[in-house]
Amino acid sequence: MLFAKDKEDYIRELVAELLINFEDSDVAKKTLISLASDKESMVRLEAYDSLSEFRYSDIELFLRKAMLNEKDELARSYAIMSWAEIVKSTNDKFYDYILILNEL
């Protein structure tokens, strides 16, 4: 995806924001994972936010790692919210997941 590698942070942010509408696309998923590793925290934040619509176990695991390793507090909060949204929609038992949040 050409614009996901644009030199302008704002363009990469917009790409991450717009990809929320393509939760069935493997290309969108891979692009968002790439953008979630961007050097700019706002790009990562938007990627984490959009990933909340990708209800897959690999994305849940990716966001779990992101929320534990993200250095920017605001971006980390988006990783946590997105992770929690996926967990809520894909699991009936939340106790083990609450323990993960307690580690934070």
N, C-alpha and C positions, 0 to 999 in steps of 0.2 A: 504494500500500500504506500504509494508515493508520498502523500502528505504526512504520514506518520513519521517520516524522517526529515521533515522540513526543518530548516535552520531556525525558524521562528518558534519560540515556545508557545505562543498563543495559537498558532496553527495546530501544533501537536495536541494542545489542550482541547481544541474544538474537535479534532479527530476522535480523541478519547471520549468526549462527551457524546458525540453523534453515534458512536458504535454501540451504545446501549440499545439501539433499535434493531440490532442484528444478532440476537442471542442464539440463533440457530446456525450461525455462520462460523465455520472453523477458522476462516481467515480473520474474522473480527476477533475471535477469541485469542488467537496467536498474536495479533496486533496489539490488543489490550495488555496482554502479558508483557510484551516488549515495552510498551509505553509505561507500564507499572515499574519499570526499571530505569526510567528516564532520569537524567541528572537534575531536572527541575521538579520541585515538590508539587507544584500545582498540576503538572502533567500527570504525575503519579496519582495524585488525589482524584483527578477526573477518571483515570483508568480504574482505580479501585472502585469508585462509585459505579461506573458502567458494568464492571464485572459482577455486581450484585444480581444482575439479571441472568447470568450464566450459571444455571443451577446444576453444576456438575461436580463430582467429587474431586477432580483434579484442581478445579478453581477454588473449592473450599480449602483444600490443602495449601494452595498457593497463597490465598489470603491469610490463612493461619500463620504461615511463615512471615508474610509481610507485616502483619500486625505485631509480631514479636521483634522484627528486625528494623522496621521503619524508624528513621531518626527524627523526621519532622513530625511534631505533635499533631498538627491538623491532618496531615496525610494519614498518620497512624489511626486517627479517629475514624476516618473514612474506610480504612482497611477493616477496622473492627466492626463498623456498622454493616459493611457489605458482607463480611464473613457471617455475622449474626443473622442477617437476612437469608442467606443461603442455608445456614443450619436450621433456622426456623421452618423453612419451607420444605426441607428434605428429611427431617428427623422428627420422631415422636418423643424421644427421650432426650432431655436437655441437661441432665445433671452433670454428665461428664464434660459437656461443653462449658458449663458454668465454671467448673474447676479450671478450665483453660483460661478463662477471663480473670479468675482470681490470681493467676500467676502474674498477670500484668500489673 
